[in-house]
Amino acid sequence: MKTYFLIIFASTRAFLKTRTAISQHHIPHEVQTTPTYLNPECGMCLKIEDNYREDAQKIIPCKDEAIIIDYDEE
């Protein structure tokens, strides 16, 4: 079973900047709506396989506007 993490954003600007950085570094990802129980300002998040976590964390441009949580698909 693959494990994932989500990057959740405080703003749409932070989401767009991070998505661009992740794409430029060729890190596979999916854009998803943020789970409703988290109630963020931005309704979009990035889902990334856990084996890319370290690389992704290094390139997030708006670290103060993003949180990373573990995510298990059911």
Protein Blocks (a to p, Z undefined) as FASTA:
>chain_A
ZZddddddfbfklmmmmmmmmmmnopacddddddfklopablcdcdddfklmmmmmmmmm
blmlcccdddddZZ
